[in-house]
Amino acid sequence: MSSTGALARRVGTSSAAISQHTAVLRQAGLITTRRHRSHVLHHPTQTGLTLLNKTYFVKAVGLDNQSQNHQ
């Protein structure tokens, strides 16, 4: 779980830009968002986690390089 400000600092962009991106991710059902006091917290949904795990698996075993070599 990360706040908008923490995500902005992590990727080196503005909180406004993160808010726009998280809105798209939320609409796609990849994250949920809730307020906690003065913070807006984001958490991946099960679908979001599944996509992240597949992406990391593909990169970890080098399948992304193989697919680029066959194009």
PAFIDO-823602 format. One record per residue (C-alpha): residue in one letter; x negated, y, z. Coordinates in steps of 0.1 Angstrom, whole numbers, padded with zeros to 4 digits, always signed. Example, Ala and Ser with C-alpha at 12.3 -4.5 7.8 and 13.67 -1.06 7.14 Angstrom:
BEGIN
a-0123-0045+0078/s-0137-0011+0071/
This chain:
BEGIN
m+0000+0000+0000/s-0014+0034-0009/s-0002+0070-0006/t+0000+0093-0036/g-0029+0114-0022/a-0051+0083-0016/l-0045+0071-0052/a-0053+0106-0065/r-0086+0107-0047/r-0094+0071-0057/v-0090+0077-0094/g-0102+0114-0094/t-0070+0131-0106/s-0043+0153-0092/s-0014+0141-0070/a+0010+0155-0097/a-0006+0132-0123/i-0003+0102-0099/s+0033+0111-0092/q+0041+0110-0129/h+0024+0076-0133/t+0040+0061-0103/a+0074+0072-0116/v+0068+0052-0148/l+0056+0022-0128/r+0086+0024-0105/q+0110+0026-0134/a+0093-0005-0149/g+0099-0024-0116/l+0061-0027-0110/i+0060-0007-0077/t+0083+0004-0049/t+0080+0038-0032/r+0091+0049+0002/r+0085+0079+0024/h+0068+0076+0058/r+0067+0109+0076/s+0049+0133+0053/h+0035+0105+0030/v+0049+0088+0000/l+0037+0052+0000/h+0036+0029-0030/h+0035-0009-0030/p+0034-0034-0059/t+0064-0055-0064/q+0061-0093-0070/t+0062-0086-0107/g+0035-0060-0104/l+0013-0084-0084/t+0018-0112-0109/l+0007-0089-0138/l-0023-0077-0118/n-0033-0113-0109/k-0031-0123-0146/t-0051-0093-0157/y-0079-0101-0131/f-0078-0138-0141/v-0082-0130-0178/k-0111-0107-0170/a-0127-0131-0145/v-0129-0160-0169/g-0138-0138-0199/l-0107-0144-0220/d-0105-0107-0228/n-0138-0109-0246/q-0129-0140-0265/s-0096-0124-0278/q-0116-0094-0290/n-0141-0116-0308/h-0114-0134-0327/q-0097-0103-0341/
